[in-house]
Amino acid sequence: MNQDFPIPTAHTVADLRAIVSGWKAAGETVGFVPTMGALHAGHVSLIDIAKTRATKTVASVFVNPKQFAPGEDFGAYPRTLPDDARKLAEAGCDLLYAPNGPEMYPDGFASTIHVGGPSEGLETDFRSHFFDGVATVVTKLFTQVRPDIAVFGEKDYQQLLVVKRLAADLDLGVEIIPGPVMREADGLAMSSRNVYLSVEDRVRAVRLNALLFACAEALEKGELIAATLKTARMVAESAFDMVDYVEVRCAKTLAPLPGPVLDRPARLLAAVKLGTTRLIDNVAANPA
Amino acid sequence: MNQDFPIPTAHTVADLRAIVSGWKAAGETVGFVPTMGALHAGHVSLIDIAKTRATKTVASVFVNPKQFAPGEDFGAYPRTLPDDARKLAEAGCDLLYAPNGPEMYPDGFASTIHVGGPSEGLETDFRSHFFDGVATVVTKLFTQVRPDIAVFGEKDYQQLLVVKRLAADLDLGVEIIPGPVMREADGLAMSSRNVYLSVEDRVRAVRLNALLFACAEALEKGELIAATLKTARMVAESAFDMVDYVEVRCAKTLAPLPGPVLDRPARLLAAVKLGTTRLIDNVAANPA
């Protein structure tokens, strides 16, 4: 227990389990929100959801090295633990779990979890290591915390589906609850990485969500998928410094849509770069 | 619950968890012995060990397709569930968990667990899929049963170390207890696959343990490792139809030994074929 924080804080699995076991013995249910810290209103919205689904809420803050590739922003990723602790306390979270690196990955650690299915394509085409890193740390966090439910944001939509698949496949006994994307006043999806944006890039960034919402509207009106995506990619190429993907996929499986027009609940997903900052976003598109 | 068996039997995760949760609520501890059925005295010895370590004992019987490659003996593997149930009842096991294939691997199942470290070399050089299949099913069985301890036989020595690594890496909360190799009167290690042996091959099979014990004795007397293994491989080549490996490794890590003679607790491990039947065995070798 860390007494310096405004919220009960565990840094080890042993401390964590002692607290959670006590809760369970007292008949409490446990909601869990895993984060990499640098908390913003999007994270707080996930805490709010967890509080409606369980009687006790745990948030973890751990910048997971296994989901960063060499050359990505593991070193630069914002680390703001005292500020995170304060935000979690204000949100009414009951416990902060902030393990250190060796607690999660001690010497000799040798296990990796791969989830196929929804991990195929999209992010994996550009960050091939990413979902193995996510699946491995999420499994560990689940077996450490042993929550009844866990809340994952739709901001990372593919991750949400991968975690759902993982939890079902490995019988982790955790129900996965989605949290809607939280957006700034101009529509930019909240992200801990938004702090990387220069003033100019922050202005340009709004075009990402504008483009996705416009595409969704077009598809919902019955426009052809191929033509709509072609136009969207042209617009994105001119607006941003790099376009990894602009795609529409089945909302449930992330499989490509079979027909020429929207015929089922779908998701428009995009990843682009502004300077060296990579942004992802997604919006729903549902047939009329 | 299956009323036809002489032991309480669960075929689904839901039935299993209902029983185990009831035990835990009553303060019982749970020991677990995962098997592929075709039970023999080796398995019964693992049940006996579990009973000394926990107040309730669960055994699973599941022939795991993910640890067989195409062309291996998944279809031919002996399936003797009623007989297994009787043996478990006689051994004083409290619950048989016998899931069916779709209960373990439903449509859309997409997750695989890979454990590096002790899985490298030996069996993996000849059955590259094997330990991923084992790690995936053992994780599922652990998250389904939620035991306090689990007993694994030293007969599958590399598997024992892989499972220890897995349980620690994924914080599965299960202590792994080893059970010594059980042998027939002539020293052949008990195995469900021994039933495949022809009468002639059953006679020849005794040479495997004889060779390993002779090697261990030579190494314990200070003989050179390289020369001892060279001789052992020659003997094995003449005795068996195929020799996958005869190796000596560190008993704790399965790393190759660095020196010319035995300088730490080690394990002699071998895999050979008699006709189409593949046998593995291992014995301890400890420096004087």
Interface residues (C-beta under 8 A of the other chain):
Chain A: V13 P106 G108 F109 A110 S111 T112 I113 H114 V115 G116 G117 P118 S119 A135 T139 K140 T143 Q144 R165 L166 A168 D169 L170 D171 L172 G173
Chain B: V13 P106 G108 F109 A110 S111 T112 I113 H114 V115 G116 G117 P118 S119 A135 T139 K140 T143 Q144 R165 L166 A168 D169 L170 D171 L172 G173
